[in-house]
Amino acid sequence: MAKLKNLIFYLRAKRLTISCAESVTGGYLSYLLTKTPGSSKVFKGGLVVYSLESKNKLLNISKPLLTKTQGVAEGVAVLLAKKTKQRFKTDIAVSAVGFASKPTPRNVKTGTVFLAVADNTGTISKKILLKGSRDLVRRHAGASAIELICKRLVNAC
């Protein structure tokens, strides 16, 4: 994935650090951010906040919001990115939440994913609908998160 290598090179050149909070990707996003040599200079850590309890306890996302959304909403993704940036004291943080397979609550379609990127200038988020197996949704969500980081950091990838 050339974009990933370019992203890591860009982050290193600009002396920027990155962290992540992921649910739907189950660690795959951290894997992507660490597979390129030299990534240890920029990647400060990640949290797999798969359960509602872990989102609440590790990143202080409110229980009422989590209960209402089952942890899958644009607002949750944005809060996860912002709080992860603060927790790891990084320049950039990315988050991914979604439903990779059935059953999904609230009649939400399988493959619904929300991504967010927070940096020192603000936060952007994106809703995507992915198709395929559970594993395919998780991999595409991770790749889409990398794309969103690249979009946020114009000329990075």
N, C-alpha and C positions, 0 to 999 in steps of 0.2 A: 504494500500500500504506500505509494509514493507520497501521498498527502500526509500520511502519518510521519514519515521521515522528515519531510519538509517542515511540519509543525514542530517537531522536537528540535530541529536545527534552528528554526526561528526563535523558539523560546530560549534556547541556549544563547543565541546571538544577542537577544534583547535582555538577557538575564531575568527572565520572568519565570515564576514558579506556578505550578498547577496542582490541583487536588480534585477529588471526585467523590460524589455520593451516588450510589447506584442501588437500584432495587431490581428492576426488570432484567438488567444485564447480568446480575449475579456474580460480579467480579470480572466479567469480560472486558469492560471498559478500562479497568485498572491494568488488565493484561495488555490491552492495546497500547496504553500510555507508557508501558514499561518494556515493550518488546524491542524497541529501537536502542542500539548502543548509544550511551550518553544520556539516556532519559533520567538516570539517577540524579543528574544535575538540576533537573527541573520538576520532576514528580515528587511531591512531598508526602503523598499518602492518599488513601481512599477508604471509604467506609461502605460496606455492603449492608445497607439498612433495609433488609428484605421484609421484616415484619413491621407492623404498625408500632409495636412496642419499641423496637430499636429506633425507629424514626423519632419517637417521642423522647426516649431516654438519652440517646446519643446526640440528637440535634435539636431537642426541645421543640418539636413540631406539636402543636396543640392536639390533645386527644379528641376534642369535638370536630376539628377539621379532618383529622384522620378517619374518624368514625363515619363522618358524612360522606367522604370521598373514597373510602377504602384505600387511602394513600395514593390514589391515582387521579391527579388533577394538575392543571397548569400551575395553580397557586402552590401546590405542594412541591412541584419541581423547582419553582423559583425560590421558595424558602430553603429547600435543601441546598441549592447552589450557594445562596448567600451565607447560610450558616456554616457550610463546609469551608468556604473561603475564610470566614472568621476563625473557625476552629483550627485550621491548618496554617493560618496567616500566610496565605498564598495570594498571588496577583490575580489568579483566575481559578474558578471552580466550575465544574460541570456536574449536572445531575441527570438521571434517567429513571423514570417511573413508568409503569405500564402493566398491561395484562398480556402475557405471552401465550396463554392457553386458557381453555375453559376449565371450570366455570368462571364467568365474570359477573360481578354484582351490578346492580342498577341497570341492567340491559346495555352495558357498554360492550362494544364489539371487541372480540379477540384481536390482538395486534395493535390496540390503541396504546400509544406511547407519548409521553410528554418529556421534552428535553429542556434544559435551561443552562445558560452559561452566565456567570456573574464575573465581572472584572472591576477594575477601579473606576470605570466610567458608567457602570450600570449593569443591567441584566437584560438578556434576550431569552425568549422561550419559543418553543415550536411544538405543535401537535402533529403527529404523523400516524398513519394507519398502515400497518405492515401486514403482509400475508405470508403464510407458510407455516411450517412446523414451529413448535416452541423454540427449538434451537435456532432456527433461521430468524425468527423474530428477535431473539436476543442478540444474534450477531449483527443483524441489520440495524438494530437500535444502537449498538456500540459504534458502528461505522457512521451512522447518522449523527451521533453526538460529536464525533471527530469533525464531521462536515460543519456542524454548527459552531464549533470552536473556530474553525478556519474562517467561517463567515464573519464571526465577531472580530477576529484579528485580521482585518483586511490585509492582503498581501502576505499572509503567513504561510499559505500552502500553495 
